[in-house]
Amino acid sequence: MARCCCCIPLKAGVIIITLLWLFASIISAIADVAVIKNTEQLYDKRYYVVDLASSAITFLITTFGLFVTCCAKSSTIIKIYAVLFAILVIIQIAHLVYMCIFIATYHDTYITTCLSTIKSSNSIDDVTGSSDCNAEFKKFAAPWVIGYVFGVILSIYFAFVINRYAKHCKNNEKISPVPTVQTNTDKKTDNDKKTDTDK
């Protein structure tokens, strides 16, 4: 049987993946809401609104995926989850591109806002202030970009794992088939055959 990360059973791996992304979406949403509500935040809130929307989509898809992986009676439903997770990866890639564009275009605005904040002290000149603001901007931007690139790479791999599990369920009939219900007509036919045999 194929495995996730070379050592974890495929179904367990899919459940772990789903839980990780589910919890990550909740934590991200809480952080986004906190930033959006904080009127004193230096950072532009537009990014956090977009991130909140992305977290909400991730939460909905992974909640559906957790239910499907644990309770599904049809491999078709698991395939639907695999497709939804692939769509989620596309959304995350688009989000990453948006984030890079946002950071690039927001740099000057950030520096201007930062300078106006720290120049309340007359002892700080423009050169020192600009240098400090640039350093702060890098501290703000770098972790977001690196972390999100890593997250997208993981998402792509996990999408393949979930798709592999969907194929595994279909090919090896891991999900129990729906039992056929014997109708009254079938029962009558069986009884007739038994009567003929007795004769």
C-alpha atoms as a printed R data frame, in Angstrom:
    type eleno elety resid chain resno       x       y      z
1   ATOM     1    CA   MET     A     1   0.000   0.000  0.000
2   ATOM     2    CA   ALA     A     2   1.252   3.528 -0.828
3   ATOM     3    CA   ARG     A     3   2.279   5.678  2.107
4   ATOM     4    CA   CYS     A     4   2.399   9.347  3.012
5   ATOM     5    CA   CYS     A     5   5.877  10.766  3.700
6   ATOM     6    CA   CYS     A     6   7.300   7.242  3.168
7   ATOM     7    CA   CYS     A     7   6.225   5.965  6.580
8   ATOM     8    CA   ILE     A     8   2.602   6.865  7.373
9   ATOM     9    CA   PRO     A     9  -0.342   4.765  6.110
10  ATOM    10    CA   LEU     A    10  -2.130   6.602  3.333
11  ATOM    11    CA   LYS     A    11  -5.479   7.133  5.085
12  ATOM    12    CA   ALA     A    12  -3.820   8.229  8.337
13  ATOM    13    CA   GLY     A    13  -1.641  10.608  6.338
14  ATOM    14    CA   VAL     A    14  -4.660  12.170  4.660
15  ATOM    15    CA   ILE     A    15  -6.351  12.657  8.040
16  ATOM    16    CA   ILE     A    16  -3.193  14.238  9.503
17  ATOM    17    CA   ILE     A    17  -2.839  16.528  6.479
18  ATOM    18    CA   THR     A    18  -6.469  17.591  6.758
19  ATOM    19    CA   LEU     A    19  -6.190  18.276 10.491
20  ATOM    20    CA   LEU     A    20  -2.978  20.294 10.043
21  ATOM    21    CA   TRP     A    21  -4.541  22.508  7.394
22  ATOM    22    CA   LEU     A    22  -7.768  22.797  9.390
23  ATOM    23    CA   PHE     A    23  -5.983  24.003 12.537
24  ATOM    24    CA   ALA     A    24  -3.714  26.287 10.488
25  ATOM    25    CA   SER     A    25  -6.748  27.953  8.906
26  ATOM    26    CA   ILE     A    26  -8.315  28.549 12.328
27  ATOM    27    CA   ILE     A    27  -5.121  30.063 13.772
28  ATOM    28    CA   SER     A    28  -4.612  32.209 10.671
29  ATOM    29    CA   ALA     A    29  -8.206  33.458 10.778
30  ATOM    30    CA   ILE     A    30  -7.916  34.406 14.466
31  ATOM    31    CA   ALA     A    31  -4.684  36.316 13.784
32  ATOM    32    CA   ASP     A    32  -6.212  38.089 10.775
33  ATOM    33    CA   VAL     A    33  -9.272  39.186 12.743
34  ATOM    34    CA   ALA     A    34  -7.040  40.495 15.545
35  ATOM    35    CA   VAL     A    35  -5.010  42.593 13.101
36  ATOM    36    CA   ILE     A    36  -8.079  43.901 11.276
37  ATOM    37    CA   LYS     A    37  -9.683  44.995 14.557
38  ATOM    38    CA   ASN     A    38  -6.509  46.683 15.826
39  ATOM    39    CA   THR     A    39  -6.678  50.270 14.553
40  ATOM    40    CA   GLU     A    40  -3.143  50.985 15.769
41  ATOM    41    CA   GLN     A    41  -1.522  48.377 13.526
42  ATOM    42    CA   LEU     A    42   1.106  49.791 11.181
43  ATOM    43    CA   TYR     A    43   0.481  47.219  8.460
44  ATOM    44    CA   ASP     A    44  -2.085  47.637  5.684
45  ATOM    45    CA   LYS     A    45  -5.198  45.648  6.513
46  ATOM    46    CA   ARG     A    46  -6.090  44.785  2.914
47  ATOM    47    CA   TYR     A    47  -3.694  41.858  2.917
48  ATOM    48    CA   TYR     A    48  -5.229  40.465  6.089
49  ATOM    49    CA   VAL     A    49  -8.738  40.681  4.641
50  ATOM    50    CA   VAL     A    50  -7.612  38.599  1.649
51  ATOM    51    CA   ASP     A    51  -5.799  36.197  3.964
52  ATOM    52    CA   LEU     A    52  -8.931  35.856  6.092
53  ATOM    53    CA   ALA     A    53 -10.951  34.918  3.006
54  ATOM    54    CA   SER     A    54  -8.323  32.326  2.062
55  ATOM    55    CA   SER     A    55  -8.398  30.907  5.595
56  ATOM    56    CA   ALA     A    56 -12.195  30.643  5.470
57  ATOM    57    CA   ILE     A    57 -12.051  28.675  2.203
58  ATOM    58    CA   THR     A    58  -9.355  26.407  3.644
59  ATOM    59    CA   PHE     A    59 -11.467  25.807  6.749
60  ATOM    60    CA   LEU     A    60 -14.544  24.833  4.729
61  ATOM    61    CA   ILE     A    61 -12.655  22.466  2.407
62  ATOM    62    CA   THR     A    62 -10.693  20.759  5.180
63  ATOM    63    CA   THR     A    63 -13.785  20.385  7.363
64  ATOM    64    CA   PHE     A    64 -15.495  18.656  4.455
65  ATOM    65    CA   GLY     A    65 -12.348  16.592  3.877
66  ATOM    66    CA   LEU     A    66 -12.150  15.444  7.482
67  ATOM    67    CA   PHE     A    67 -15.755  14.268  7.398
68  ATOM    68    CA   VAL     A    68 -15.246  12.552  4.042
69  ATOM    69    CA   THR     A    69 -12.035  10.775  5.034
70  ATOM    70    CA   CYS     A    70 -13.486   9.452  8.271
71  ATOM    71    CA   CYS     A    71 -17.074   8.705  7.253
72  ATOM    72    CA   ALA     A    72 -17.336   8.436  3.465
73  ATOM    73    CA   LYS     A    73 -19.088   5.419  1.973
74  ATOM    74    CA   SER     A    74 -18.122   6.188 -1.609
75  ATOM    75    CA   SER     A    75 -14.755   6.696 -3.286
76  ATOM    76    CA   THR     A    76 -16.425   9.318 -5.495
77  ATOM    77    CA   ILE     A    77 -16.854  11.621 -2.494
78  ATOM    78    CA   ILE     A    78 -13.182  11.239 -1.589
79  ATOM    79    CA   LYS     A    79 -12.326  12.100 -5.187
80  ATOM    80    CA   ILE     A    80 -14.394  15.270 -4.797
81  ATOM    81    CA   TYR     A    81 -12.286  16.169 -1.751
82  ATOM    82    CA   ALA     A    82  -9.115  15.545 -3.777
83  ATOM    83    CA   VAL     A    83 -10.374  17.927 -6.464
84  ATOM    84    CA   LEU     A    84 -11.343  20.563 -3.876
85  ATOM    85    CA   PHE     A    85  -7.906  20.318 -2.258
86  ATOM    86    CA   ALA     A    86  -6.293  20.782 -5.676
87  ATOM    87    CA   ILE     A    87  -8.418  23.918 -6.122
88  ATOM    88    CA   LEU     A    88  -7.254  25.025 -2.668
89  ATOM    89    CA   VAL     A    89  -3.629  24.680 -3.822
90  ATOM    90    CA   ILE     A    90  -4.383  26.897 -6.830
91  ATOM    91    CA   ILE     A    91  -5.945  29.479 -4.493
92  ATOM    92    CA   GLN     A    92  -2.857  29.360 -2.257
93  ATOM    93    CA   ILE     A    93  -0.540  29.874 -5.235
94  ATOM    94    CA   ALA     A    94  -2.640  32.857 -6.345
95  ATOM    95    CA   HIS     A    95  -2.529  34.145 -2.765
96  ATOM    96    CA   LEU     A    96   1.271  33.820 -2.744
97  ATOM    97    CA   VAL     A    97   1.532  35.825 -5.975
98  ATOM    98    CA   TYR     A    98  -0.803  38.466 -4.532
99  ATOM    99    CA   MET     A    99   1.261  38.624 -1.348
100 ATOM   100    CA   CYS     A   100   4.521  39.164 -3.260
101 ATOM   101    CA   ILE     A   101   2.933  41.927 -5.365
102 ATOM   102    CA   PHE     A   102   1.389  43.486 -2.263
103 ATOM   103    CA   ILE     A   103   4.699  43.496 -0.380
104 ATOM   104    CA   ALA     A   104   6.535  45.005 -3.360
105 ATOM   105    CA   THR     A   105   3.987  47.794 -3.834
106 ATOM   106    CA   TYR     A   106   3.464  48.417 -0.122
107 ATOM   107    CA   HIS     A   107   7.147  49.006  0.679
108 ATOM   108    CA   ASP     A   108   7.152  52.785  0.121
109 ATOM   109    CA   THR     A   109   3.899  53.271  2.026
110 ATOM   110    CA   TYR     A   110   5.262  51.257  4.931
111 ATOM   111    CA   ILE     A   111   8.506  53.255  5.052
112 ATOM   112    CA   THR     A   112   6.633  56.575  4.951
113 ATOM   113    CA   THR     A   113   4.279  55.523  7.736
114 ATOM   114    CA   CYS     A   114   7.138  54.115  9.774
115 ATOM   115    CA   LEU     A   115   9.215  57.292  9.431
116 ATOM   116    CA   SER     A   116   6.335  59.503 10.512
117 ATOM   117    CA   THR     A   117   5.930  57.298 13.575
118 ATOM   118    CA   ILE     A   118   9.542  57.144 14.754
119 ATOM   119    CA   LYS     A   119  10.450  60.763 13.903
120 ATOM   120    CA   SER     A   120   8.564  61.927 16.945
121 ATOM   121    CA   SER     A   121  12.022  61.934 18.517
122 ATOM   122    CA   ASN     A   122  14.152  64.794 17.111
123 ATOM   123    CA   SER     A   123  17.357  62.838 17.748
124 ATOM   124    CA   ILE     A   124  16.626  60.438 14.872
125 ATOM   125    CA   ASP     A   125  17.629  61.683 11.404
126 ATOM   126    CA   ASP     A   126  16.111  60.600  8.101
127 ATOM   127    CA   VAL     A   127  18.965  58.242  7.200
128 ATOM   128    CA   THR     A   128  18.854  56.370 10.492
129 ATOM   129    CA   GLY     A   129  15.081  56.303 10.487
130 ATOM   130    CA   SER     A   130  14.909  55.005  6.927
131 ATOM   131    CA   SER     A   131  17.460  52.307  7.712
132 ATOM   132    CA   ASP     A   132  15.523  51.215 10.780
133 ATOM   133    CA   CYS     A   133  12.245  51.153  8.858
134 ATOM   134    CA   ASN     A   134  13.762  49.090  6.044
135 ATOM   135    CA   ALA     A   135  15.066  46.606  8.579
136 ATOM   136    CA   GLU     A   136  11.640  46.372 10.194
137 ATOM   137    CA   PHE     A   137   9.988  45.896  6.811
138 ATOM   138    CA   LYS     A   138  12.306  42.989  5.999
139 ATOM   139    CA   LYS     A   139  11.493  41.421  9.364
140 ATOM   140    CA   PHE     A   140   7.811  41.767  8.508
141 ATOM   141    CA   ALA     A   141   7.990  40.548  4.896
142 ATOM   142    CA   ALA     A   142  10.610  37.781  4.880
143 ATOM   143    CA   PRO     A   143   8.899  35.359  7.307
144 ATOM   144    CA   TRP     A   144   5.591  35.713  5.466
145 ATOM   145    CA   VAL     A   145   7.099  34.967  2.044
146 ATOM   146    CA   ILE     A   146   9.332  32.099  3.211
147 ATOM   147    CA   GLY     A   147   6.585  30.542  5.317
148 ATOM   148    CA   TYR     A   148   3.989  30.789  2.577
149 ATOM   149    CA   VAL     A   149   6.307  29.366 -0.108
150 ATOM   150    CA   PHE     A   150   7.009  26.411  2.183
151 ATOM   151    CA   GLY     A   151   3.282  26.015  2.826
152 ATOM   152    CA   VAL     A   152   2.472  25.999 -0.901
153 ATOM   153    CA   ILE     A   153   5.137  23.342 -1.560
154 ATOM   154    CA   LEU     A   154   3.644  21.180  1.190
155 ATOM   155    CA   SER     A   155   0.147  21.746 -0.179
156 ATOM   156    CA   ILE     A   156   1.193  20.564 -3.643
157 ATOM   157    CA   TYR     A   157   2.679  17.379 -2.196
158 ATOM   158    CA   PHE     A   158  -0.350  16.794  0.033
159 ATOM   159    CA   ALA     A   159  -2.679  17.274 -2.950
160 ATOM   160    CA   PHE     A   160  -0.885  14.385 -4.673
161 ATOM   161    CA   VAL     A   161  -1.201  12.278 -1.512
162 ATOM   162    CA   ILE     A   162  -4.957  12.884 -1.256
163 ATOM   163    CA   ASN     A   163  -5.436  12.158 -4.952
164 ATOM   164    CA   ARG     A   164  -3.430   8.939 -4.565
165 ATOM   165    CA   TYR     A   165  -5.655   7.921 -1.660
166 ATOM   166    CA   ALA     A   166  -8.780   8.571 -3.743
167 ATOM   167    CA   LYS     A   167  -7.421   6.320 -6.502
168 ATOM   168    CA   HIS     A   168  -6.422   3.712 -3.934
169 ATOM   169    CA   CYS     A   169  -9.946   3.640 -2.511
170 ATOM   170    CA   LYS     A   170 -11.444   3.230 -5.965
171 ATOM   171    CA   ASN     A   171  -9.039   0.587 -7.275
172 ATOM   172    CA   ASN     A   172  -8.820  -1.569 -4.171
173 ATOM   173    CA   GLU     A   173 -12.387  -1.097 -2.941
174 ATOM   174    CA   LYS     A   174 -11.279   0.227  0.431
175 ATOM   175    CA   ILE     A   175 -14.741   1.682  0.901
176 ATOM   176    CA   SER     A   176 -17.365  -0.963  1.479
177 ATOM   177    CA   PRO     A   177 -19.846  -1.303 -1.394
178 ATOM   178    CA   VAL     A   178 -23.467  -0.519 -0.701
179 ATOM   179    CA   PRO     A   179 -25.243  -3.833  0.015
180 ATOM   180    CA   THR     A   180 -28.007  -4.778 -2.381
181 ATOM   181    CA   VAL     A   181 -31.451  -5.017 -0.854
182 ATOM   182    CA   GLN     A   182 -33.374  -8.140 -1.775
183 ATOM   183    CA   THR     A   183 -36.855  -7.222 -2.968
184 ATOM   184    CA   ASN     A   184 -40.037  -9.192 -2.412
185 ATOM   185    CA   THR     A   185 -39.964 -10.269 -6.058
186 ATOM   186    CA   ASP     A   186 -36.460 -11.685 -5.604
187 ATOM   187    CA   LYS     A   187 -37.555 -13.512 -2.475
188 ATOM   188    CA   LYS     A   188 -40.566 -14.940 -4.296
189 ATOM   189    CA   THR     A   189 -38.365 -16.137 -7.146
190 ATOM   190    CA   ASP     A   190 -35.990 -17.788 -4.695
191 ATOM   191    CA   ASN     A   191 -38.923 -19.543 -2.994
192 ATOM   192    CA   ASP     A   192 -40.244 -20.754 -6.365
193 ATOM   193    CA   LYS     A   193 -36.850 -22.176 -7.227
194 ATOM   194    CA   LYS     A   194 -36.684 -23.926 -3.874
195 ATOM   195    CA   THR     A   195 -40.186 -25.401 -4.413
196 ATOM   196    CA   ASP     A   196 -39.220 -26.674 -7.864
197 ATOM   197    CA   THR     A   197 -36.120 -28.269 -6.406
198 ATOM   198    CA   ASP     A   198 -38.146 -30.005 -3.714
199 ATOM   199    CA   LYS     A   199 -40.477 -31.401 -6.364
